[in-house]
């Protein structure tokens, strides 16, 4: 049985709160670029204004609310492609293969040239 591992997730990852904050910032920037107010986005997304404000301020929102906001901002295409396999996804046969692939490489000193 092959094990699929996304290389990006083996590397040290961001904390959940950092990811939430980054997503909130990206959607806020999208809202501002479109010239929309928080009230307009909350109405289009059918989420309470207080919920939307909390999302922009703290990155906190339900998954349903997040999807509604993204669709209200015209980003449904980005949602559809969110978790498609990428080139960074690699198949391994075992966990040992994963560990070997990401073990720190041993430093190899160059061989001294023989003088003849």
N, C-alpha and C positions, 0 to 999 in steps of 0.2 A: 504494500500500500504506500503510495507516494504521499509525502507531506508537503503541502503548499505553505510557503512562508513569504510574507511580504517583507522584503529586506528593510524597508523603512521602519517597520515596527520592532526590529531587533536592535536598531540603533537607539540610543537614549531618546526618549520621546518627551514631548511637552506634557505638562500636567493638564488634567481635564479643564481646570479653570482657565488656563492660558489658551487652550483651544477654543473654549466657549467665548472668551473675551475677543479673540481674533475674529471669529465668525461674526460676532455682534458688530465689531468695527467694520468689517467688510460690507455687511448689509447696510450699516448706517451710511458709509461712504457711497454706496449705490443709491440709497434714498436721496442723499444730498445732491449727487450728480443729476438725478432725475428731477430735481427741484420739488420734491415732495416733503410735506410736513409729517411729523410723527402721527398726527391725527389722521391724515389722509391714508397713510400706510395701514394704521390700525383698522380703519373702516374697510379698506379694500381687502384686508386679510381676515376680517371678521374676528379680530381679537381685541379684548379690552385695551383701551389706551394705556392704563396703568401697567398691564402686562408687557406691552410693547416698550414702554419707557424703561421698565425694569430690565428688559432684554438689552436695550442699548446701553444702559448704565452698568449692568452687572454681568451680562451674558447669560442670564437665567431665563429659560423659556421651555415649555414642553416641546416634544418632538413635533406634535401636530401643529403647535403654534409656529415653530420654526419653518415648517414646510409651507404653511399658509403665508407667512411673511415672504419667503423666497418666491413663491408663485405670484404674490401681489406685486413684487418688484420685477417680474418677468424673468426669473431665473430658473424656471422649471427644467430647462435643458441641462443646466449645471447639476441639478438634483438627479436627473436620469443617468448621468455619466459618473456620478460620485464614487461608486464602488466597483466600477468595471475593472477587470484584471489589467495590470499595467506591466511594462517591461521590468519593473523592479520586483515582480513576483517570480519566485524561483521554486522549482520542485526539488525536494530532497527525499531520499528513501528512508532516512531515519533521523532521530535527534542527534546521533553522533555525527552525521553528515552536516547538520546545521552547525553544531559546535565547531567542527573542523573548518567549515567555510568562514566562520567569523572569529576564529582564534587569532590572536595577534601573531603576525608573521615573525618567524625567527630571523634575527639579523644574520646575514651571511656576509662574512668578510671576504673581500676579493682575494683570490689566490695570488701569492707572490710569484712573480715570473722567475723562471729558472734562467740563470745566466749560463750561457754556454761558451 
